[in-house]
């Protein structure tokens, strides 16, 4: 190696570092993106902690798909249930450590599509396939489409003024809970296509609707802690002693909260006050297409402000 070659190597390394430093992440909105490598280890760990729960959620959902194809339906259902717990945990951890980030929100939606879109669809398909292949295929595809629509709609209609006690449409974990409970309680579908339709199609339809369902956090209130502890203890005891029946009661009971809440709203408003019912919803702009403002003519703008219109028409 010549002396010139040795001198050129440091220059090459410096040039390579300059090129690497020249690369940067750019968001679609133009907001500055800070790489994780520039954060100190403590802040980096705090930011990434909720994403570890999200990653576990996605891994359990994918593992459920593999178990379903091996005809291990109950194992697949349990893995989706673990995904629901991890999905609730990642949101709770993100709020606790103050690490709610746009990346975390998008990562959570992608993981939910795997765990509560693909995994339940595959479970319904493999579970009902031996007796009703056409119904199973149709129900699985419809479930996946509804879950994807539900998650995409949620991402683009996050309203900071909305009542956090309610979801618009059945949440995908709640819909997946119906499939989990049904499969876990009944190893194989009964005679007739009614059960696969009830377990795979009805929750999918509710995901795509605009019916309001109570949030999981709203059902478990810390204000009435003794009642909440007793409620959670009863659920745990029921899952230990009779998991199938308890799962059916919880899953289908949660789905019924929306129609029952709508039917009993007038009585609850009269007896317990306006805070006991859901407030009116504000209509948001289009979910599918952005709404562009119409051009305003100068004369129309002056009239809106209470002034005389520019160039008024002559009389006669």
N, C-alpha and C positions, 0 to 999 in steps of 0.2 A: 504493500500500500504506500503510495507516495504522500509527500507532505501536503500536496494540494488536495488529495482525496480526504485526508484527515481534517483539513480546514473546511472542506465543503460540507461535511456531515453536520457540524453544529448549525451552519446556516440553513441546511435542509430541515433540521429539527425545529429551528425557530420559525421557519416558513410554515411548516406543518401546524405548529401551535397557533400561528396567526390565522390559518385557514379554519381550524377547529373553532377558535374564538369567534370567527366571523359568522358561524352558524347560530341561528337563534329561532326559537319557536314564536310563531305569530298566530294570534287568534283571529277568527273571522270578523269579530267586532272591532279589531284594532287594539284591544286591551293588552297591556303588557303581561307577558307570561314569564314567571320566575322559575328557572330550572331548580329541581330539588337539590342538585349538587351545590347550589349557592346558599342553601339554608343550613343553619347549624344543626347538629345531630338531634337535639331535643325537639326543635320545631319540626324537623323532617319526620321524626317518629310520631309526633302528634298528628301530623297531616296524613300520614300513611296508615295509622292504626285503624280507622274505619274501613279502609279499603281491604285490609286483611280479612275482616268479617265478610265483606262483599265477595272476595275471592273464594272464601270457604263456602259461601252460598252457591256460587256458580259451580264449584267442584262437586258439591252434593247433588246439584241438579243434573249435571252430566253423568255422575255415577248412577243416579236413578234411571237414566235412559239405558245404561248398560245392563242394569239389573232387570229392567222390564223386558228387554230382548231375550234375557235368559229365563223368562217366565217366573221370576222371583218378585211377584207383584207386591207382596206385603213389605219386603225390604225396600223396593222402589218407593212405596208410599211413605215409609218411615224416613227415607232420605229427603223427600220433598218436605216433610214436616220439619226436619232439621234445617232445611233451607229457609223455611218461614221464620224459625227462631233466629237464625243468623241475619236475616233481612231486617227483622225488628231491632236486633242488637246493633247493627252498623249505624242505623239512624240514631239510636239512643247514644251510642258512643260519640258520634260526630257532634251531636248537640252538647254533650257533656264536656268535650275537650275544645269546643269551638272550632271545629275543622270541617265545616260545611263548605265544600268547594264545588265549582262547576264540573271539574273532572270527576269528583265523587258521585255527583248526581247522574252523570252520563254512564259511568261505570256501573252504578247500581241498576240502571234501567237495562243495560246489556245483560247483566247477571240475572235479573228478574225474567228477561225473555227466555233465557235458558232454563231456569228453575221452575218458572210458573207458566211458561208458554210451551216450550218444546217438551219438557219432561212430563207434564200432565197429558199433553196430546199423545205422546208415545205410549204412556201408561194406559190411556183409554183405548188406543188402537190395539195394543197387544192383549189387553184384558178382555175385550169384547170380540176380538177377531175370530176365534174358532167358530162361533155361532152366527155372527153377523158381520162378514167382512166389508160389505158395502156401507153399512151403517157406521162401522168402526172407522173406516177411512174418511167418510164425510164428516163425522163428528170430530176427528182429530184435526183435519184441515181447518174446519170452522173454528175450533178452539184456538189454534195457533194464530189465525188471522185476527180473531177478536182480542187476544192478549197483546199482539203487536200494536193494534189500533189503540187499545186502552193505554199502553205505556207511552206511545208517541203523543197521544192527546194530552196526557198528564204533563209531559215535558214542555209542551208549548202553551199550556193554559194554567200555569202556576200563578194564581192571583194572590198577591200579598194581603188583600182586603177580605178574602174569603174566610168563612168560618172554618177553623182548623178541626172542628169536631166532626166534620163530614167529608166523605169521599164522593166525587162525582162518578157514578158508576161503581159496580162491585170491584173492589181492589183485587188484583191478580192473586195475591196470597190467599185471600178469602175464597176466591173461586177454586183455587187449587185445593183448599181444605175440603171442599165438597167431594172432589175426586178421591182424596186421601181417605176420608171417612167411609165412603161407599166401598172402595176397593178393600179397605182393611176389615170392614164388617162382613163383606160377602166376597168369598174367594173367587167365585165365577159368577157371571151375570145369570139372572133367573131367566126362565122361558119368556120369550117376547122381547121386543126391542125397547120397551118402555124404560127400563132401568138405565141402559146406556144413554138414552136420550136425556133422561133426567139428570144423570151425573155429568154428561159431557157437553150437552147443548144448552140447557137452561142457564148454567153459570156463565157460559160464553156469551150468551145473549145479554145477560145482566152486566157483563163487563163493558159492552159497547153502548149501553144505554146511558141516559143522563139522570137516572134515579140516584138519590142520595142515600148513602149508607154511613152509619156511625163509624168513626175512626176507632181503631183498636185502642189507642191511647185514651179516647173519650170514654170507652167502656170500663177501663180500669183506672179509676180516679184515686189520686193520693189524698184528696180532701176527705174522703170517707175511708180512711185506712183500715179500720177493723173489718168493715164490710168487704173491702177489696181483698184483704188477706183471707177471709173466710171463703170468698168466691174462688180464689186461686187454689186454696187448699182442697176445696170440693172437686175442682177440675182434676187436680193431680191424683186425688184418691180415686176418682172415677176412671181415669186413664189406667191406673194400676189394676183395679178390680175388674172393670168391664170396658176395655179400650174401644171396642167396636161400637157399642151402644153410646158411650160418652162422646165419641167422635161424631157420630151421626147427629146427636142432640146439639152439640156445639156448632157444627158446620151448617146444618139446615136451619137451626135456630137463628144464626147470624144472618143468613140469607133472608129469612122472614122478617127481620127487623125493619127493612125498608117498607114493605107493604103494610105491616102492622103500624109502623110509625105514621105513615100517611093516613091510615084509617082512623087512628086515635088522636090525630093532631088537634081537632077542634076541642075534644074533651080535655086534653092535657093543657091546652092554652087557657081554657076556662078555669081549670082547677089549680094549676101550678104556675100560671103566668106565661108571658111571651117568651121567656128564656128557656122554657121547656120544649120548644119546637124549633125547627130549623128556620133561620131568617130567610127572607126572599133572596133569591140569587140574582146577581147582576149579569146581564148578557155580555159576554166577551166578544171581541172581533172573531172573524172566521178562523177556524182551526186549520183548514186546508190551504186557503190563499190569504196573503196579507191584504188588508184593506187600505187602499191608497186614498189620501185626502183629495177631494175634488178641488180643482182650481177655482179661486175666488176672484170675481171681477171687481175692479176698483169701485165701481158704483155700488155693487152689492155690499162690499165691505163698509162703505160710508153709511149705507142705510142701516146696517147692523149696529153701527156705533151711534145711531141717532142723528146723523147729519143729513143734510140735503144731498140727494144723488148728484154725481157729477154730470154735467151737460144735460140738464133736465129737458124733457121734450117741450116744444113750444105749444101754447094753447091753440086749439082749433085744428 
